[in-house]
Amino acid sequence: MFDAAREGRTESLATAIDQGLPVNLTNSKGDTLLNLAAYHEHPQTVGMLLDRGADTERVSDMGFTALICAVFRGNEEITRLLLEAGAGQDTGFQPARAVAEEFGRTGVLPLLERYA
C-alpha cells in the first residue's frame, strides 16, 4: 500500500482503507501514507486520506510531517489541503516556514502566513 500512496493510486488505496487498512499505517522509516502521498505530489490521494481521518501530525523517523513534505516540494495545492485540515506548521524537525525559506519554496509562504 505504500507504493499506492507513492504512485497516487487513490482508488485502490481508498478501497483498502475502507476495508480496514489503517489510514495512519507507517512503514519501517515511520513514513505514513499521507507523508508519501504529499512528498510524491498526489493531491487527490492526500485529500482522500484526509477525508478518512489521516493524522497530519505524524512525524517520520527523519522528522518529516506531510506538511513539511509538501512545503519541501513547493506544492501549493497539497500545502493548502494540509493547512485546511489543521496541520501544525511547527511539528517536525523544523517549522514549515523555515523549510520553505531554506529551499527557496517562496510560493508556499503566503499560504503558511494565511494559516499561521
MDAnalysis code that builds the backbone (N, CA, C; Angstrom):
import MDAnalysis as mda
import numpy as np

u = mda.Universe.empty(348, n_residues=116, atom_resindex=np.repeat(np.arange(116), 3), trajectory=True)
u.add_TopologyAttr("name", ["N", "CA", "C"] * 116)
u.add_TopologyAttr("resid", np.arange(1, 117))
u.add_TopologyAttr("resname", ["MET", "PHE", "ASP", "ALA", "ALA", "ARG", "GLU", "GLY", "ARG", "THR", "GLU", "SER", "LEU", "ALA", "THR", "ALA", "ILE", "ASP", "GLN", "GLY", "LEU", "PRO", "VAL", "ASN", "LEU", "THR", "ASN", "SER", "LYS", "GLY", "ASP", "THR", "LEU", "LEU", "ASN", "LEU", "ALA", "ALA", "TYR", "HIS", "GLU", "HIS", "PRO", "GLN", "THR", "VAL", "GLY", "MET", "LEU", "LEU", "ASP", "ARG", "GLY", "ALA", "ASP", "THR", "GLU", "ARG", "VAL", "SER", "ASP", "MET", "GLY", "PHE", "THR", "ALA", "LEU", "ILE", "CYS", "ALA", "VAL", "PHE", "ARG", "GLY", "ASN", "GLU", "GLU", "ILE", "THR", "ARG", "LEU", "LEU", "LEU", "GLU", "ALA", "GLY", "ALA", "GLY", "GLN", "ASP", "THR", "GLY", "PHE", "GLN", "PRO", "ALA", "ARG", "ALA", "VAL", "ALA", "GLU", "GLU", "PHE", "GLY", "ARG", "THR", "GLY", "VAL", "LEU", "PRO", "LEU", "LEU", "GLU", "ARG", "TYR", "ALA"])
u.atoms.positions = np.array([
    [0.805, -1.198, 0.000],
    [0.000, 0.000, 0.000],
    [0.854, 1.270, 0.000],
    [2.077, 1.150, 0.458],
    [2.956, 2.317, 0.422],
    [3.247, 2.732, -1.017],
    [3.377, 1.746, -1.910],
    [3.568, 2.069, -3.325],
    [2.336, 2.771, -3.889],
    [1.160, 2.368, -3.456],
    [-0.064, 3.025, -3.920],
    [-0.066, 4.495, -3.523],
    [0.390, 4.798, -2.322],
    [0.469, 6.195, -1.878],
    [1.518, 6.953, -2.688],
    [2.666, 6.335, -2.913],
    [3.741, 6.971, -3.696],
    [3.312, 7.245, -5.134],
    [2.520, 6.344, -5.681],
    [2.135, 6.413, -7.092],
    [0.802, 7.117, -7.318],
    [0.128, 7.511, -6.248],
    [-1.137, 8.214, -6.393],
    [-2.289, 7.340, -6.843],
    [-2.261, 6.084, -6.462],
    [-3.360, 5.177, -6.813],
    [-4.472, 5.335, -5.774],
    [-5.180, 6.430, -5.898],
    [-6.153, 6.849, -4.899],
    [-7.266, 5.831, -4.703],
    [-7.838, 5.348, -5.795],
    [-8.980, 4.428, -5.677],
    [-8.609, 3.138, -4.967],
    [-7.504, 2.531, -5.349],
    [-7.135, 1.263, -4.715],
    [-6.783, 1.473, -3.248],
    [-6.163, 2.582, -2.924],
    [-5.831, 2.891, -1.540],
    [-7.103, 3.153, -0.734],
    [-8.046, 3.881, -1.318],
    [-9.316, 4.152, -0.639],
    [-10.069, 2.856, -0.359],
    [-10.090, 1.966, -1.332],
    [-10.766, 0.681, -1.142],
    [-10.132, -0.092, 0.002],
    [-8.814, -0.136, 0.033],
    [-8.111, -0.863, 1.099],
    [-8.407, -0.254, 2.469],
    [-8.434, 1.060, 2.550],
    [-8.734, 1.723, 3.826],
    [-10.176, 1.447, 4.232],
    [-11.083, 1.540, 3.272],
    [-12.493, 1.275, 3.563],
    [-12.716, -0.167, 4.008],
    [-11.811, -1.064, 3.627],
    [-11.914, -2.470, 4.024],
    [-11.102, -2.786, 5.279],
    [-10.524, -1.751, 5.903],
    [-9.862, -1.968, 7.186],
    [-8.391, -1.628, 7.295],
    [-7.736, -1.282, 6.204],
    [-6.340, -0.869, 6.294],
    [-6.263, 0.405, 7.135],
    [-5.384, 0.457, 8.126],
    [-5.284, 1.666, 8.947],
    [-4.846, 2.873, 8.109],
    [-5.584, 3.963, 8.211],
    [-5.269, 5.163, 7.437],
    [-3.928, 5.761, 7.855],
    [-3.503, 5.486, 9.089],
    [-2.227, 6.009, 9.583],
    [-1.118, 4.958, 9.576],
    [-1.248, 3.981, 8.701],
    [-0.233, 2.942, 8.556],
    [1.130, 3.584, 8.301],
    [2.168, 3.069, 8.959],
    [3.517, 3.600, 8.755],
    [4.460, 2.486, 8.311],
    [5.461, 2.873, 7.540],
    [6.466, 1.901, 7.110],
    [7.617, 1.862, 8.110],
    [8.658, 1.137, 7.785],
    [9.777, 0.951, 8.713],
    [10.557, 2.236, 8.983],
    [10.338, 3.264, 8.179],
    [11.001, 4.559, 8.377],
    [10.090, 5.564, 9.076],
    [8.902, 5.100, 9.448],
    [7.951, 5.985, 10.099],
    [7.155, 6.854, 9.147],
    [7.292, 6.614, 7.841],
    [6.523, 7.380, 6.861],
    [5.085, 6.891, 6.844],
    [4.157, 7.817, 6.871],
    [2.749, 7.457, 6.749],
    [2.342, 7.477, 5.281],
    [1.181, 6.923, 5.018],
    [0.626, 7.002, 3.670],
    [0.475, 8.463, 3.259],
    [0.055, 9.310, 4.210],
    [-0.120, 10.736, 3.935],
    [1.218, 11.400, 3.600],
    [2.250, 11.103, 4.362],
    [3.580, 11.664, 4.074],
    [4.012, 11.302, 2.652],
    [3.855, 10.039, 2.301],
    [4.303, 9.576, 0.986],
    [3.500, 10.219, -0.142],
    [2.195, 10.316, 0.030],
    [1.361, 10.948, -0.997],
    [1.709, 12.427, -1.146],
    [1.983, 13.093, -0.030],
    [2.356, 14.512, -0.084],
    [3.716, 14.693, -0.749],
    [4.685, 13.892, -0.346],
    [6.032, 14.016, -0.903],
    [6.049, 13.758, -2.406],
    [5.257, 12.781, -2.847],
    [5.227, 12.428, -4.264],
    [4.172, 13.219, -5.034],
    [3.588, 14.212, -4.384],
    [2.724, 15.219, -5.009],
    [1.466, 14.653, -5.667],
    [0.668, 13.971, -4.864],
    [-0.605, 13.422, -5.332],
    [-1.744, 14.053, -4.532],
    [-2.246, 15.217, -4.961],
    [-3.266, 15.921, -4.183],
    [-4.563, 15.139, -3.991],
    [-4.988, 14.378, -4.989],
    [-6.223, 13.598, -4.819],
    [-6.046, 12.548, -3.731],
    [-4.896, 11.925, -3.694],
    [-4.624, 10.915, -2.674],
    [-4.547, 11.568, -1.302],
    [-3.881, 12.708, -1.220],
    [-3.810, 13.443, 0.049],
    [-5.214, 13.785, 0.526],
    [-6.044, 14.316, -0.357],
    [-7.411, 14.673, 0.013],
    [-8.212, 13.482, 0.505],
    [-8.088, 12.360, -0.181],
    [-8.800, 11.149, 0.224],
    [-8.346, 10.696, 1.607],
    [-7.039, 10.703, 1.848],
    [-6.519, 10.285, 3.153],
    [-7.000, 11.226, 4.255],
    [-7.009, 12.512, 3.980],
    [-7.508, 13.472, 4.969],
    [-8.991, 13.243, 5.238],
    [-9.762, 12.988, 4.188],
    [-11.196, 12.714, 4.352],
    [-11.444, 11.482, 5.213],
    [-10.510, 10.558, 5.218],
    [-10.653, 9.329, 6.002],
    [-9.938, 9.413, 7.353],
    [-9.517, 10.616, 7.719],
    [-9.002, 10.839, 9.066],
    [-7.509, 10.699, 9.264],
    [-6.720, 10.791, 8.202],
    [-5.264, 10.690, 8.359],
    [-4.760, 11.774, 9.308],
    [-3.830, 11.398, 10.149],
    [-3.253, 12.290, 11.154],
    [-2.179, 13.159, 10.515],
    [-2.420, 14.462, 10.467],
    [-1.461, 15.386, 9.860],
    [-0.234, 15.617, 10.733],
    [-0.282, 15.199, 11.985],
    [0.810, 15.483, 12.918],
    [1.801, 14.336, 13.084],
    [1.612, 13.249, 12.367],
    [2.556, 12.134, 12.463],
    [3.905, 12.565, 11.915],
    [4.953, 12.241, 12.638],
    [6.313, 12.627, 12.263],
    [7.106, 11.365, 11.929],
    [7.742, 11.358, 10.764],
    [8.562, 10.207, 10.363],
    [9.829, 10.153, 11.205],
    [10.548, 9.066, 11.070],
    [11.807, 8.914, 11.798],
    [12.818, 9.999, 11.431],
    [12.678, 10.584, 10.248],
    [13.572, 11.659, 9.799],
    [13.083, 13.039, 10.251],
    [11.911, 13.070, 10.910],
    [11.381, 14.336, 11.402],
    [10.435, 15.042, 10.455],
    [9.943, 14.332, 9.434],
    [9.070, 14.943, 8.439],
    [7.596, 14.693, 8.741],
    [6.800, 15.716, 8.548],
    [5.347, 15.574, 8.528],
    [4.913, 15.686, 7.069],
    [3.651, 15.412, 6.815],
    [3.137, 15.576, 5.454],
    [3.267, 17.031, 5.010],
    [3.028, 17.975, 5.932],
    [3.151, 19.390, 5.573],
    [4.589, 19.727, 5.180],
    [5.541, 19.243, 5.937],
    [6.949, 19.515, 5.591],
    [7.270, 18.921, 4.220],
    [6.731, 17.741, 3.926],
    [6.954, 17.137, 2.606],
    [6.390, 18.029, 1.503],
    [5.166, 18.523, 1.697],
    [4.528, 19.373, 0.688],
    [5.275, 20.691, 0.517],
    [5.691, 21.284, 1.629],
    [6.428, 22.547, 1.574],
    [7.775, 22.338, 0.888],
    [8.474, 21.281, 1.248],
    [9.767, 20.979, 0.625],
    [9.626, 20.867, -0.890],
    [8.542, 20.258, -1.337],
    [8.300, 20.104, -2.775],
    [7.783, 21.394, -3.416],
    [7.346, 22.344, -2.591],
    [6.795, 23.584, -3.120],
    [5.409, 23.406, -3.705],
    [4.686, 22.379, -3.263],
    [3.371, 22.073, -3.817],
    [2.299, 22.861, -3.067],
    [1.820, 23.918, -3.705],
    [0.859, 24.814, -3.065],
    [-0.484, 24.140, -2.810],
    [-0.946, 23.328, -3.737],
    [-2.245, 22.671, -3.573],
    [-2.240, 21.732, -2.370],
    [-1.227, 20.914, -2.249],
    [-1.163, 19.977, -1.126],
    [-0.907, 20.723, 0.174],
    [-0.077, 21.750, 0.134],
    [0.149, 22.565, 1.329],
    [-1.171, 23.137, 1.822],
    [-1.978, 23.670, 0.901],
    [-3.278, 24.237, 1.274],
    [-4.204, 23.174, 1.864],
    [-4.270, 22.009, 1.235],
    [-5.121, 20.931, 1.752],
    [-4.743, 20.572, 3.188],
    [-3.458, 20.457, 3.437],
    [-2.991, 20.076, 4.773],
    [-3.256, 21.178, 5.793],
    [-3.024, 22.423, 5.403],
    [-3.295, 23.532, 6.321],
    [-4.788, 23.635, 6.623],
    [-5.621, 23.453, 5.610],
    [-7.073, 23.472, 5.825],
    [-7.507, 22.355, 6.764],
    [-6.774, 21.253, 6.765],
    [-7.089, 20.123, 7.646],
    [-6.510, 20.319, 9.046],
    [-5.822, 21.436, 9.260],
    [-5.309, 21.742, 10.590],
    [-3.882, 21.314, 10.860],
    [-3.117, 21.019, 9.820],
    [-1.725, 20.603, 10.015],
    [-0.940, 21.690, 10.740],
    [-0.195, 21.268, 11.740],
    [0.620, 22.208, 12.505],
    [1.867, 22.608, 11.741],
    [2.149, 23.889, 11.737],
    [3.300, 24.391, 10.997],
    [4.616, 24.212, 11.745],
    [4.546, 23.931, 13.030],
    [5.762, 23.798, 13.836],
    [6.055, 22.355, 14.239],
    [5.310, 21.406, 13.699],
    [5.520, 19.995, 14.014],
    [6.597, 19.436, 13.091],
    [7.507, 18.658, 13.640],
    [8.551, 18.051, 12.828],
    [9.916, 18.609, 13.148],
    [10.880, 18.310, 12.284],
    [12.272, 18.651, 12.575],
    [12.548, 20.144, 12.532],
    [11.755, 20.902, 11.789],
    [11.857, 22.357, 11.812],
    [10.551, 22.929, 11.293],
    [10.257, 24.186, 11.620],
    [8.992, 24.776, 11.178],
    [8.868, 24.798, 9.653],
    [7.636, 24.688, 9.191],
    [7.373, 24.668, 7.749],
    [7.914, 25.921, 7.070],
    [7.766, 27.065, 7.709],
    [8.271, 28.317, 7.120],
    [9.788, 28.240, 6.908],
    [10.508, 27.692, 7.871],
    [11.965, 27.576, 7.747],
    [12.341, 26.669, 6.578],
    [11.577, 25.600, 6.381],
    [11.830, 24.694, 5.254],
    [11.610, 25.445, 3.940],
    [10.508, 26.194, 3.858],
    [10.210, 26.956, 2.641],
    [11.321, 27.950, 2.336],
    [11.778, 28.642, 3.351],
    [12.829, 29.642, 3.146],
    [14.160, 28.986, 2.787],
    [14.510, 27.922, 3.486],
    [15.791, 27.249, 3.247],
    [15.907, 26.693, 1.832],
    [14.790, 26.177, 1.303],
    [14.828, 25.537, -0.008],
    [14.231, 26.406, -1.121],
    [13.983, 27.680, -0.824],
    [13.503, 28.605, -1.846],
    [12.104, 28.325, -2.349],
    [11.267, 27.767, -1.505],
    [9.885, 27.453, -1.903],
    [8.976, 28.631, -1.535],
    [9.242, 29.770, -2.147],
    [8.551, 31.008, -1.778],
    [7.068, 30.995, -2.142],
    [6.671, 30.155, -3.068],
    [5.266, 30.091, -3.459],
    [4.340, 29.647, -2.346],
    [4.857, 28.884, -1.386],
    [4.003, 28.407, -0.292],
    [3.982, 29.371, 0.894],
    [4.871, 30.358, 0.903],
    [4.940, 31.275, 2.052],
    [3.632, 32.019, 2.313],
    [2.941, 32.542, 1.275],
    [1.663, 33.204, 1.556],
    [0.636, 32.270, 2.208],
    [0.627, 31.011, 1.811],
    [-0.284, 30.040, 2.432],
    [0.069, 29.841, 3.897],
    [1.347, 29.683, 4.179],
    [1.776, 29.489, 5.566],
    [1.409, 30.705, 6.412],
    [1.559, 31.890, 5.849],
    [1.194, 33.107, 6.577],
    [-0.313, 33.171, 6.813],
    [-1.089, 32.823, 5.789],
    [-2.548, 32.885, 5.900],
    [-3.071, 31.947, 6.990],
    [-2.450, 30.797, 7.148],
    [-2.933, 29.800, 8.111],
    [-2.146, 29.798, 9.421],
    [-1.296, 30.800, 9.610],
    [-0.479, 30.864, 10.842],
    [-1.340, 31.144, 12.063],
])
